[in-house]
Amino acid sequence: MPTSSEASLVQYLRERLRGTVLQHEPMADHTVFRIGGPADLFIQPQGREDLALALKACRQAGIPVTVIGRGSNLLVSDDGIEGAVIQVARGLSGVRFEGNRLIAEAGAPLPAVSWQAAMRALSGLEFAVMIPGSIGGAVVMNAGAHQQSIAPVVRQVTCLDPDGAPHTLSAAEMQFAYRSSILQERTDLVVAEVLLELETGRPAEAITAAMQAYLESRRRTQPLGEPGAGSIFKNPPGDFAGRLVEQAGLKGWRQGDVEISPIHANFIVNKGHARCIEVLEAVRMVRREVFRRFGVRLELEVKVIGRNVSTWVEEQPAAAPGRPVPPPAR
């Protein structure tokens, strides 16, 4: 049963919000991994005004908020998520162009945005065609592939604070680094809109050809069509997480419905009815074995959220390292 504050919040939002307000919504239905227990409240705003209203109402009600996009790069606890989950994927997905500038709402799908840019002979997002997330999530984690990332084309990010008030961050203020940005620390700010500046002068045909090549590479080297969350671990400096996991003899390992992909060792996939706790047990095992063999502490790239998962995420292996395997020639 919802608390009195939750019940009042649900009634308030249903009366004023154009979007959807659900209770006890299974997060497995909203993540690419197809894993996750229920969110106490699940809100899908229809536009920035709805998003601002929902953020402010939750703050006033003392309800914690978790904001998600399209559910990629996300592993949700089997015990669900406390408070309200606000999903921006559907209601904030608009994209518009002003010359070589692209303005996208936070929930806009990154592959679709990259194709729209390519059709206008604008380059700089070719790598993004293979990243199945939202543009808001992409700037929060500085998403990338093929040694490229979104940071070089970001010019401005508009966020909302817990009262729904807008704040604009420049590219410099975003403090982009490998798979990170200031918004991983400033969790009080929620991305609403992103301004990108793309390059001109390259034919659309050349841009789309490069994108097709990226897609073909992804089809060959990643487990498409299976529920997962993309790369599980960040690449350690000067090496590749997938290489280390494979060299540790864990590529293709499976227990129950959790499998380390035989196609790419940095992907864990859900073969049916895997649970979050089972994925985290696999993560713990991989971290321990890679550190034992090579002395490398793998850091999670996937974001783990929800009840009772913090100790699993923070845990690091303490076993003595063995003899490292030389990194590949560059």
Helices and strands as residue ranges (DSSP letters): H 4-16, E 20-26, G 27-30, E 38-44, H 48-61, E 65-68, E 74-76, E 81-87, E 95-98, E 101-105, H 110-119, G 126-130, H 135-141, E 144-145, E 148-149, G 151-153, E 154-160, E 166-170, H 171-174, G 182-184, E 190-197, H 204-221, E 228-231, H 241-247, E 254-255, E 258-260, E 267-270, H 276-294, E 303-305, H 310-314
